[in-house]
Amino acid sequence: MSIDAGEAAVTTPDGIRNVLPGDRLQLAARIYPSPPPVFYGAPDHARQARAKDVVASGYLTQPPRYLGTADGLSYRLARYRQIRADIITDGMSAPQGGIAAALLIGDRRHVDDATYDMFRFSGLAHLLAISGLHMGLLCFGVIGFARGVMAIMPGVAVRLPVHKYAALTGLMAAALYVVLSGASISASRAFLMAVLIILAILSDRLALTLRNVAIAALVLLAVNPLALFTAGFQMSFA
């Protein structure tokens, strides 16, 4: 929910369904500012929430009234992600559907607590968050496929630098993936790394270097300095 100072996270009753990103609702709710740490050195959840532009939280006191749908590219993309996730989970049995939605488009709403705990206890919870592994498999898988297709065409392979054209194809696939997956911090970091590697390939320079990590971190912090305090940023760059 949007308020003057930013966003508010509102808890809704279980009976409210089919609310999509961008829906405009008239509602009555109790809103409270995000609480500070309970003691010195405790996690500052309010600061972590501000990194996502969430400045308050609360709960509904009356059923909402639907007013319409807001327009905007970000809303349309978010609605598309949520609808596709629902289609994926409806077409597959649990918990496979929730896992597939998390891996393909970064929507973890359908991953139940028991499934998440199994991933967490086995040390594989990071696989449910789109990051370098997923971006690398997609981007460089597309590069390998595109390069293989162009390499078997003599007229193309002889005249053109097929590895550079394949790299551009992989870059477009990575850009589409990060947009459709919601552009989380870990996914954005992986995309920036892929961009730097592909730019190095296109300019015939060394592709794998720690400078890529530093540049990706600086770009993310320039866009959102409070991302420094989120778990996603710290796990990506620590």
Secondary structure as UniProt FT lines:
FT   STRAND          2..3
FT   TURN            4..5
FT   STRAND          6..11
FT   TURN            14..15
FT   TURN            21..22
FT   STRAND          23..26
FT   STRAND          29..33
FT   TURN            40..41
FT   HELIX           45..50
FT   TURN            51..53
FT   STRAND          54..60
FT   STRAND          65..69
FT   HELIX           73..90
FT   TURN            94..95
FT   HELIX           96..105
FT   TURN            109..110
FT   HELIX           113..121
FT   TURN            122..123
FT   HELIX           125..128
FT   HELIX           132..151
FT   HELIX           154..159
FT   HELIX           162..180
FT   TURN            181..182
FT   HELIX           185..202
FT   TURN            203..204
FT   HELIX           210..223
FT   HELIX           225..229
FT   HELIX           231..237
//
